[in-house]
């Protein structure tokens, strides 16, 4: 069966306001949204954390991910700040009538019901689709708990390999350039970068293996993947 693999956060759903909220909870101060949208986690922490907070970096590193992955109650509550990216739901609804949609997300299994509820609320197809998620233990390395554990790229590669063993993937869409070498390695014919212009440049996607870059889901309204 042919399928399309689509990332969720910042490809289908704008997470900027929520991540801003998480930083506020973590550092007890407001971080400008434009900073959240443009800078890395490390850059934000080093710029806005107090000296005392920086001295406890591992503790704050772990708590950031615990909130973001809804391992703390505040994380689930902050999901209300998410917003759907325009046109994405309509495009995927149309595609889902012809081809299997596979959501591949860095969200963890404990967020499965929250994620499905959110996708439904925003109008994304959830019937006859797949939702492939990370495990909470996959974040042991980012959280600083196990420096020898798998990286997020390692986990994404493993999950993508499992997807490709079941489905014939004809298209993949993701907002993070660093994942495109994976998609190129598996010879996915249509590798689409969803541009986050405040954080990445189009050339970064192409250099990592994207075949094209879009700035809006509207560009894909009349570009359904081949199902035959």
PyMOL commands that set and color helices and strands:
alter all, ss='L'
color gray80, all
select helices_A, chain A and resi 16-27+33-38+41-48+51-54+57-68+73-81+88-96+109-121+136-139+152-166+177-185+202-208+217-220
alter helices_A, ss='H'
color red, helices_A
select strands_A, chain A and resi 2-6+13-14+83-84+100-108+129-134+168-174+190-194+212-214
alter strands_A, ss='S'
color yellow, strands_A
deselect
rebuild
show_as cartoon
